[in-house]
Structure formats: structure tokens, C-alpha cells
Amino acid sequence: TPLAQPDEPDLESKMNWGTFYAVISGVNRHSTGIGRIWLSVIFIFRILVLVVAAESVWGDEKSGFTCNTQQPGCNSVCYDQFFPISHIRLWALQLILVSTPALLVAMHVAHRRHVDKKALKRSGRGSPKELEHIKNQKFQITGALWWTYMISIIFRLIFEVAFLYVFYLIYPDFKMVRLVKCDSYPCPNTVDCFVSRPTEKTIFTVFMLTVSGVCVLLNLAEVAYLIARACKRCMSRPEDEAKAAWITQRLSSYRQNEINQLIADHSLKSKLTVTKKSPTEKGERCSAF
Amino acid sequence: MSWPALYAQLLGTNRHSTSLGKVWLSVLFIFRVMVLVVAAESVWGDEQSDFTCNTLQPGCENVCYDQFFPVSHIRLWSLQLVFVSTPTLLVSMYVSYRNHCDKRRILQVDGQEEELETLKKRRLPIAGALWWTYLCSLVFKMMFEGGFMYALYVVYDGFQMPRLVQCDQWPCPNLVDCFVSRPTEKTVFTVFMATASSICMVLNLAELAYLVAKALNRNKKRNIEHTINTQLSYCAVNLVNDQL
């Protein structure tokens, strides 16, 4: 078959990466500086390059794969043997899985906002201005949020490295060969099969692997940065201050529990009609308590 | 009408979901719809054009393809995703019905503008009839999810795509070998989508358990309150009688 024109990148798929971008970039507000750089690298050097360039290079990978035989089915079988899963699909899955841990952070922030809103409403200061302020509030990366952020970066690293390893297993050489020799049924003997655009594919493979490596380095740098910041915060605060901060935090949560308890009791007590309890035996009728 | 439009529609119902419901929606759209559109559709793109049979007999390829692939995986998954997303709209229909009733009531009583505004922005607690609607929507979701996975398993005899099928339908002259295009890649994606489907089912089950637990908790609290109230009012009545 003559080499067919590569398909135009699907507008639907562009739209969906766009929706994905909108969802993920919402996390940007709560990232560190390195996190924002990482996100830009992902979107510009990986997703954009994938959609705009790489998909057209691999577009005719099957139709342009020709074997030196007219035996029907030999093409399909040899293609399937040498390319169990296409580079493009691996990269798309890798990008989706690597970007998703950022949503853990977004979920944590949404949960915190929800809790703050409830607390504000309970204390009776639920004016629209204060609620708006909570919506736009930017949380410091400390405490539980620090741990969530750390876990999301570690997952990112794990997925990134796992996919690089899978790539290495399936395609041990980053170089795309020009010719493969195949003798699976129904090919009559060992036939030569020719891959379409091997050099261009090699260039893009090298590019994507390099950017992948850069992203891994950025993630490692972010981990180091977060740890350094946490240590600095621990050490720069004098010990008593740290203890005082810890005590204040415990007190405020204890106070909150007390307030909750009072509110619960108040809603019960308001249903009573008589409050005065006379001493002696008349009180004993209420001995249920 | 496309996937982003469906996403926008479902995002609107997010306000009245539990947190598990919100996680379910993200898993649905990122790991299933996105993967379907961005990756799976190009794998199955040439499924019929590249289905080759070892014969020159015209019509044999068409007939054999139709025999072994009655419904394509991609179409089954698209239908599954549409059916699974729709029960959430039950909940939003009920919420808008409630809002409509309350709006009418407020307008009758001659309420202010801001009351109507708070009505639009409020978040109904999941109790009473809304709880039942939500439960029904979860049950339907699980039924559709399980039904479609079972259908896929039955039609294709498992989740693996064979490399070679043998076909002897008329007009094929005898038993011919037919070769499927990209069987390994198709198997990988079938397993991936089946896994994502099971994860969604597990999330739905967890949400069901959470709703039931919340309802039982609420009942228990109400019973305790009721007991306390009756005891207190009994005490109070006795005290008043003694005073008189």
C-alpha cells in the first residue's frame, strides 16, 4: 500500500486535552514555584508536542508498515509482534497518570475550605464577604497539606519512572529500526518488514524521553525544596515558640470541640419547658440522669 | 453535543454529591472518557479496514468481520459511559424540582430577592427524599456498569483480543484465516478500561455504604434525642404536678 497521508489530529482529542488542562491547572495556585514550572513543562513540551507533532508522525504507523510479501495477514501479525503498544498511546497514558496526583492536592484544599466554611457558619459570621475570602484564600503548604503535596509528588515520580521502565522493556533501544525480520504465521518464511519514518520517530522518542527525564529532575528538586523548607521552619522557630504554637493549635481544636458540644446541648435544652429542680424526693423522679 | 458538554452538565450536579461522588466523577472523566477519546479511539480506528482475510473472495472480509465483531469495543464503552453518567441527572432533576416548589412558596409569601438568591446557591443536605433519589441513582449506576462489563465479556469471550480468527461464512470459499489488527494493544486497553470500570463500581459501593451508615447514624441520634426529650418532659410534668 502506498504511504497514506497522516490523519489530521482529532479536534475532539484536542478539546479533551484542553478540558484536562483546565482541570489540572486549577491546582497551580497551591503549588510551589518548581511545581508551576513542572506543570508548564508537562503542558508545553509534552502534551502540546504530542498532539501537534508526534501524533502525525505515528499517524500512519500501521498503514505505512510494509512487509515484503503478498501473503494476507502477514503485515498485521508482524506489526503486532514488533509494536505491541504504540509509543503515542504509552505517552498519552503516561501523561494522564503523571498529571493526576496533582488532583489530590486540589481535593485536600477543597476539603479544608469546606471545613473552614462550616466553622465560620457555626460561629455565626457567615457573611458573603467572609465566604468569598475563604474561596480565594491561598493556603500555606504546611502541616497536612505538606504531607498531601509530598505524597502527590512521590506518586508522580513513581508513575514517571514506571512508564520509563515499561518503555525500556518493550522498546529496549530508543532508536527506531528501519527494518525488522518477521516469521510468524502466516508469513511464508522470514520476511523483511519496513517501518515508516524511523528517523523522525527516533528524534521524537529521544525528545520525549529527555523531557521525561527533565520532569523527573524537577520533581526531585521539588521534594528537596519542600524538605528544606520544612526543616528551616522547624529550626528557625525557637523551641518554646514551637511548643507554644503546638499548644495553641491543640487549644483551638479543643475549644472548637467544646463549642460543638455546647451547640449540641443547646439544641436539646431548648426543648425543655421547666428547669427548676426541687431537692429531695421530687428530684429522684428524674433519677434517670 | 460531545464529551466536554456532558462533563459540564455533570459538573453542575457535583454540588449535591458526597465527596466519594466527586472522586467518582473525576475517575470517570479522566481515566475513562479521556483515555477513550485520546488513546483508545485511534487504536480501534482501523479495525475494519485492516481486518484482512487470507482470500480474494469479495465480501468474505465484511462477513467475517461482522461475525466476530458484532459491536465494536469503542461503541460499547461510549454507550456504557453515557448510561453510567445519566443517573446523576436524576438527582439534579429532584433538586431543581425542590427549588421550584420552594421558590413558588417564597413568592406566594412575598419574600425578598435575597431569599431567592440563597435558594439558588444553597446545598441541600442528603436526607429524606433526596437520600432515596441518590440511592436509586447509585443502584442504577452499578447496574449499568456491571451490565455493560458482562455484555463485553460475553460478546468477546473474555477480555483478550485474538490475533487470528477462523471463519467459514458464505461467501468465504472454505475455512479462511482472518487477522485482526493490533490485537495486543487492544487487549491492553480492554484490560485498562475493565479495571477503571471496576474501580468505579467499588467507589459506588463505598458511596452506598457511606449513605446507609449516615442514615443509620441520623436515625440513632434522632432516637436518642427523642428518648431524652420524653424523659425530660416526663420529669417536667411530674415536677409541675407536685408544685400544684
Interface residues (C-beta under 8 A of the other chain):
Chain A: D7 D10 E12 S13 M15 N16 W17 T19 F20 V23 K62 S63 Q71 P72 G73 N75 S76 V77 Y79 D80 F83 P84 I85 S86 I88 R89 A92 L93 I96 T100 L103 M107 H111 Y185 P186 L268 K271 L272 T273 V274 K276 K277 S278 K282 R285 C286 A288 F289
Chain B: S2 W3 P4 Y7 S19 K22 V23 S26 F29 I30 F31 V33 M34 V35 V37 V38 A39 E41 S42 V43 G45 D46 D50 T52 C53 N54 T55 R163 L164 D177 C178 F179 V180 S181 R182 P183 T184 E185 V188 F189 F192 E225 I228 N229 Q231 L232 S233 C235 A236 N238 L239 V240 D242 Q243
